[in-house]
Structure formats: C-alpha cells, structure tokens
C-alpha cells in the first residue's frame, strides 16, 4: 500500500466523523490511498447518514477506471 499512500482524502465528500456505530472516526489516524481498484458490491439501502446497509462484495470491476465511479442513485 505504501506506493499508493497519500496525505489527503481522495473523496469529494468527507466521511462522517461520528456515526451511530461504535466510536467516532479519528481522521488523523486514517491512512489514505489512491483509488485504483473498483469493487462491485450489492447492498440493501443507503442510510440517512450516507452509510450502506447489508453490503455484499461481488468482485472487482476491471472494466471501469476508479476515477469514473460515481454513486448510483
């Protein structure tokens, strides 16, 4: 992962610092990496605080570059 390391988040919207699950996110402890792989997942729904419920990993998508991935509405 070291070759992909970066100091700032690659996300256009920052992750929530607190959620109803466990302890709050401490951004200073996050290790950001360049987005290079695209994973396909299935999920039940998006929550009100923009989290996915009941996710299942389907596999890697080699047909789509990471910089072209957007949230499906």
TORDOMAR-269924 format. One record per residue (C-alpha): residue number from 1; x, y, z. Coordinates in nm, 4 decimals. Layout:
% TORDOMAR-269924
seq=NUM, c1=X, c2=Y, c3=Z
...
This chain:
% TORDOMAR-269924
seq=1, c1=0.0000, c2=0.0000, c3=0.0000
seq=2, c1=0.2923, c2=0.2374, c3=0.0500
seq=3, c1=0.3214, c2=0.3247, c3=-0.3226
seq=4, c1=-0.0449, c2=0.4311, c3=-0.3194
seq=5, c1=-0.0230, c2=0.6380, c3=0.0007
seq=6, c1=-0.1404, c2=0.9983, c3=0.0012
seq=7, c1=-0.1782, c2=1.2629, c3=0.2737
seq=8, c1=-0.5282, c2=1.3823, c3=0.1887
seq=9, c1=-0.8617, c2=1.2146, c3=0.1277
seq=10, c1=-0.9443, c2=1.1281, c3=-0.2340
seq=11, c1=-1.3155, c2=1.1608, c3=-0.1526
seq=12, c1=-1.5163, c2=1.4577, c3=-0.2804
seq=13, c1=-1.7323, c2=1.4465, c3=0.0343
seq=14, c1=-1.5507, c2=1.3889, c3=0.3642
seq=15, c1=-1.6530, c2=1.0843, c3=0.5676
seq=16, c1=-1.8688, c2=1.1469, c3=0.8744
seq=17, c1=-1.6686, c2=1.1912, c3=1.1944
seq=18, c1=-1.9351, c2=1.0296, c3=1.4052
seq=19, c1=-2.1916, c2=0.7626, c3=1.3408
seq=20, c1=-2.4270, c2=0.5603, c3=1.5495
seq=21, c1=-2.1884, c2=0.2638, c3=1.5178
seq=22, c1=-1.9057, c2=0.2412, c3=1.7719
seq=23, c1=-1.6508, c2=0.5139, c3=1.8317
seq=24, c1=-1.6148, c2=0.8297, c3=1.6215
seq=25, c1=-1.3837, c2=0.8338, c3=1.3208
seq=26, c1=-1.0489, c2=0.9970, c3=1.4011
seq=27, c1=-0.9345, c2=1.1346, c3=1.0655
seq=28, c1=-0.5768, c2=1.1849, c3=1.1867
seq=29, c1=-0.5498, c2=0.8052, c3=1.2202
seq=30, c1=-0.6793, c2=0.7299, c3=0.8702
seq=31, c1=-0.4298, c2=0.6085, c3=0.6079
seq=32, c1=-0.5479, c2=0.7353, c3=0.2706
seq=33, c1=-0.4507, c2=0.5656, c3=-0.0560
seq=34, c1=-0.5003, c2=0.6493, c3=-0.4233
seq=35, c1=-0.8185, c2=0.4879, c3=-0.5562
seq=36, c1=-0.7026, c2=0.2336, c3=-0.8158
seq=37, c1=-0.9339, c2=-0.0669, c3=-0.7795
seq=38, c1=-1.3094, c2=-0.0755, c3=-0.8309
seq=39, c1=-1.5170, c2=-0.3235, c3=-0.6332
seq=40, c1=-1.8736, c2=-0.4163, c3=-0.7174
seq=41, c1=-2.0994, c2=-0.4563, c3=-0.4173
seq=42, c1=-2.4662, c2=-0.5144, c3=-0.3557
seq=43, c1=-2.6479, c2=-0.3522, c3=-0.0663
seq=44, c1=-2.9921, c2=-0.3272, c3=0.0863
seq=45, c1=-3.0161, c2=0.0520, c3=0.1182
seq=46, c1=-2.8408, c2=0.3801, c3=0.1962
seq=47, c1=-2.8998, c2=0.5117, c3=0.5483
seq=48, c1=-2.9906, c2=0.8733, c3=0.6298
seq=49, c1=-2.6258, c2=0.9340, c3=0.7295
seq=50, c1=-2.4940, c2=0.8044, c3=0.3922
seq=51, c1=-2.3830, c2=0.4599, c3=0.5025
seq=52, c1=-2.4613, c2=0.1364, c3=0.3193
seq=53, c1=-2.6657, c2=-0.1323, c3=0.4944
seq=54, c1=-2.6105, c2=-0.5065, c3=0.4469
seq=55, c1=-2.3308, c2=-0.4929, c3=0.1907
seq=56, c1=-2.2037, c2=-0.7938, c3=-0.0046
seq=57, c1=-1.8773, c2=-0.7962, c3=-0.2016
seq=58, c1=-1.9414, c2=-0.9214, c3=-0.5573
seq=59, c1=-1.5960, c2=-0.8824, c3=-0.7124
seq=60, c1=-1.3506, c2=-0.6484, c3=-0.8793
seq=61, c1=-1.4531, c2=-0.4464, c3=-1.1845
seq=62, c1=-1.1735, c2=-0.4235, c3=-1.4390
seq=63, c1=-1.3962, c2=-0.2558, c3=-1.6993
seq=64, c1=-1.4288, c2=0.0752, c3=-1.5127
seq=65, c1=-1.1475, c2=0.3107, c3=-1.4022
seq=66, c1=-1.1659, c2=0.4240, c3=-1.0386
seq=67, c1=-1.1823, c2=0.7930, c3=-1.1333
seq=68, c1=-1.5076, c2=0.7343, c3=-1.3268
seq=69, c1=-1.7002, c2=0.5704, c3=-1.0417
seq=70, c1=-1.9977, c2=0.7632, c3=-0.9061
seq=71, c1=-2.2675, c2=0.6782, c3=-0.6551
seq=72, c1=-2.5691, c2=0.5124, c3=-0.8161
seq=73, c1=-2.8913, c2=0.6915, c3=-0.7296
